[in-house]
Amino acid sequence: MSETITRAQLTEAIYQEVGLSRNESADLVESVLSEVADALSRGEMVKFSSFGSFSVRSKTQRMGRNPKTGEEVPILPRRVLVFKPSNVLKNAVNDGSYDLELDEPHK
């Protein structure tokens, strides 16, 4: 089962690691998330070195199909959020589940 990391957990991690007060840690998390959201809403790319980048893509109108009826329906133009992980993050995710004992030859 996978676990979800919450704002409260991020705040607690900053409190434990950095030593800011819990209120300062919460303000820091909120400020970072707010700045990221504001930049994305303006159409800017947000890049975190060794983590990945967030960007917004514009999609044009296209025709889709209602799966129940088969009727063609227009899908309106919209903006979508895209995340592209860095190679460092991809490797960390893959290495995190890597078990050294599995690669050793069995005797």
Secondary structure, 3 states (H helix, E strand, C coil): CCCCCCHHHHHHHHHHHHCCCHHHHHHHHHHHHHHHHHHHHCCCCEEECCCEEEEEEEECCEEEECCCCCCEEEECCEEEEEEEECHHHHHHHHHHCCCHHHHCCCC
